Amino acid sequence: MIRSLAVSLLTLVAFAAPALASPPAEPPIQVMVLGAYHFGNPGHDIHNTKVDDVTTPRRQAEMAEVATRLARFKPTRIALEAQVDTSDLTYAKYRAFKPADLGKSRDERVQIGFRVARGAGLADVYGIDADGDFPYDKVQAFAERSAAGKARFAALDQQVGDTVREFNPLQKTQSVAALLAWHNEPARIRTMHSFYNALLAFGDTASQPGAELDAAWYLRNARIFAKLIQIAKPGDRVIVVFGAGHAYWLRHFVETTPGFELVEPDRYLLDAKK
């Protein structure tokens, strides 16, 4: 009887021990991927938007409102589309930032990233961009081998151009918060990314330029997210400000990586009282 009781107690302890030894679950890293249009008109995209000057009094008031709304997320880190050579990925330009710069710089890294970080009292922001190829010319060269290829490529190019042309007139009536929300609608992000999937059709048994471009774009975004993993800690609330074209893959990585949780920016951009 005593032996039987001892065995039962040992069995109970054996089953209970793993549960007792398990550490408490760590809080998730919450990430808001804020896809932005490029305020400074750098001309680096296939089709480029002519953006209103965000340093005007009207736009500065709207930018202040954007910062107020994003502040409700209570960010602990801000990560930007910038390449840095510091081992901890801190972006040195932030430390030289002064509020007066908001009236001079059109860069969204300054207007959104620096502004929100300063309001949150953050000592640093981080540059997590990565190098990557974008061999668009090879896809275009392949398309031009045939009339059908040219037509298919032209249709895709038209699709991208239509998105730009749809956005441009919105600037006349919409606030910066609304314009950012427009870029961050999940359905729109998926539609914009469908362009890359359509490029997979450009290839044959000898070469696959469309697939190579897609792979290069995926790799660049994977490297960006790998840097985000390096800077983020459990419980962090991170705002990632990148060109809207990056949103699809960055959101994908957040949603599918254990320990990360995606936060929709529109919850904050469109709700002034949240």
Long-range contacts (C-beta under 8 A, 24 or more apart in sequence): 26-234, 26-235, 26-259, 27-234, 27-235, 28-234, 28-235, 28-259, 28-260, 28-261, 29-232, 29-233, 29-234, 29-235, 29-236, 29-238, 29-259, 29-260, 29-261, 30-236, 30-237, 30-238, 30-260, 30-261, 30-263, 31-228, 31-232, 31-238, 31-240, 31-254, 31-260, 31-261, 31-262, 31-263, 32-70, 32-73, 32-75, 32-237, 32-238, 32-239, 32-240, 32-262, 32-263, 32-264, 32-265, 32-268, 33-184, 33-240, 33-242, 33-246, 33-247, 33-250, 33-251, 33-254, 33-262, 33-265, 34-70, 34-112, 34-180, 34-184, 34-239, 34-240, 34-241, 34-242, 34-265, 35-180, 35-183, 35-184, 35-189, 35-242, 35-243, 35-244, 35-245, 35-246, 35-247, 35-265, 36-108, 36-112, 36-180, 36-183, 36-241, 36-242, 36-243, 36-244, 37-108, 37-167, 37-179, 37-180, 37-183, 37-243, 37-244, 38-108, 38-243, 39-106, 39-107, 39-108, 39-111, 40-105, 40-106, 40-107, 40-108, 41-106, 45-243, 45-245, 46-136, 46-157, 46-160, 47-160, 47-161, 47-163, 47-164, 48-164, 49-164, 49-167, 49-168, 50-168, 51-106, 51-171, 52-171, 53-106, 54-106, 54-111, 54-176, 55-102, 55-103, 55-104, 55-105, 55-106, 59-176, 60-102, 60-103, 62-175, 62-176, 62-177, 63-102, 63-111, 63-112, 63-115, 63-176, 64-115, 65-175, 65-176, 65-177, 65-272, 66-112, 66-176, 66-177, 66-180, 66-269, 67-112, 67-115, 67-116, 67-119, 68-119, 69-177, 69-268, 69-269, 69-271, 69-272, 69-274, 70-112, 70-116, 70-239, 70-265, 70-268, 70-269, 71-116, 71-119, 71-120, 72-268, 72-274, 73-237, 73-239, 73-263, 73-268, 74-120, 74-237, 75-116, 75-117, 75-120, 75-122, 75-237, 75-238, 75-239, 76-120, 76-122, 76-235, 76-236, 76-237, 76-238, 77-122, 77-125, 77-126, 77-231, 77-232, 77-236, 77-237, 77-238, 77-239, 78-113, 78-116, 78-117, 78-120, 78-122, 78-125, 78-126, 78-238, 78-239, 78-241, 79-125, 79-126, 79-127, 79-128, 79-227, 79-228, 79-231, 79-238, 79-239, 79-240, 79-241, 80-109, 80-113, 80-125, 80-126, 80-127, 80-128, 80-129, 80-240, 80-241, 80-242, 81-109, 81-127, 81-128, 81-129, 81-241, 81-242, 81-243, 81-246, 82-109, 82-127, 82-128, 82-129, 83-127, 83-129, 83-130, 83-131, 84-126, 84-127, 88-231, 89-126, 89-127, 89-128, 89-227, 89-230, 89-231, 90-124, 90-125, 90-126, 90-127, 91-124, 91-125, 91-126, 91-127, 94-124, 94-125, 95-124, 108-241, 109-241, 112-241, 113-239, 113-241, 116-239, 126-227, 126-231, 128-224, 128-227, 128-228, 128-231, 128-240, 129-224, 129-242, 130-220, 130-223, 130-224, 130-227, 131-220, 131-223, 132-216, 132-217, 132-219, 132-220, 132-223, 133-216, 133-220, 134-213, 134-216, 134-217, 135-209, 135-212, 135-213, 135-216, 136-213, 138-209, 138-212, 138-213, 139-199, 139-202, 139-209, 139-210, 139-213, 141-209, 142-202, 142-203, 142-207, 142-209, 142-210, 143-202, 149-202, 152-201, 152-202, 153-202, 156-195, 156-198, 156-199, 159-195, 160-195, 163-192, 177-269, 177-270, 178-269, 178-270, 180-265, 180-269, 181-265, 181-266, 181-269, 181-270, 183-244, 183-247, 184-244, 184-247, 184-264, 184-265, 184-266, 184-269, 185-266, 186-264, 189-244, 189-247, 189-248, 189-251, 190-248, 192-244, 192-245, 192-247, 192-248, 193-248, 193-249, 217-249, 218-249, 221-246, 221-249, 221-250, 221-253, 222-249, 222-253, 224-250, 225-249, 225-250, 225-253, 225-254, 225-257, 229-257, 232-260, 234-259, 237-263
